[in-house]
């Protein structure tokens, strides 16, 4: 006969540890009030517009250093290095001169065609490069955006500043070309300064607009070259808008659109400043007011548009 042994009953261990207290349950409104009472804010929340402007001004040294570093590194792998900053617009001007000036013979209607063309190419390149750089402002710097807290507008502003630095660097070549074709310095050349300032503000605002669009829709960067090419042909870079608009060959709304085209306005202002034969009669009506209006609308509007999505950059 086999005896069965019964296991002794288990006695629960007695410890001195205090029971875990239950955490209080808060409603969403109560949590917000609790956070505000202790000075807590949402991480990455969009600041007010005034605070954002002050933050951006506080990063002005970073913006300048970032733009200069980008400019220095842009052609670091090329054997000719920074010479490409001058060679690129010059080669473009050479191609356009051959196609439009010689094959299509547009130069017959334009006095001082080479200064006219080269000035247009350099100024157009400034705008086109700023917009192209803007499409990569966020997507091309995601590591920086996700790792550090700073006003994201610093990136498109810095890239627009980089393009301005590149233009100023290449203006030396433009001046030599102008002198070589008989366009010597005169007091009107000083008008190039306010024209470039207005264009830089316009380009920066537009760069911030495309930066926000491309951050949410990367395909914008693939579409941009086609939009820019179409815009370039409508901006009188290689031909004279003034000559085209003479007479009644063009409908009135097309004439107004071409005259108010911001790229054409800034190009015409620079041609008026630098080229003797480009007179005030070839400028559209109220050209300085139109240029200032475009700079104000795009500069301020683009900045506010970019700021409204500040907390979304680098997420998703």
Secondary structure, DSSP 8 states (H G I E B T S, - for coil): ---------------------------HHHHHHHHHHTT---TT----HHHHHHHHHHTHHHHHHHHHHHHHHHTTTSTTGGGHHHHHHHHHHHHHIIIIIIIS-GGGGSTTHHHHHHHHHHHHHHHHHHHHHHHTTTGGGHHHHHH--S-THHHHHHHHHHHHHHHHHHHHHHHHHHHHTT----GGGGHHHHHHHHHHHHHHHHHHHHHHHHHH-TTHHHHHHHHHHHHHHTTTSSS-HHHHHSSSSS-HHHHHHHHH-HHHHHHHHHHHHH-TTS-GGGS-TTHHHHHHHHHHHHHHHHHHHHHTTGGGTT--
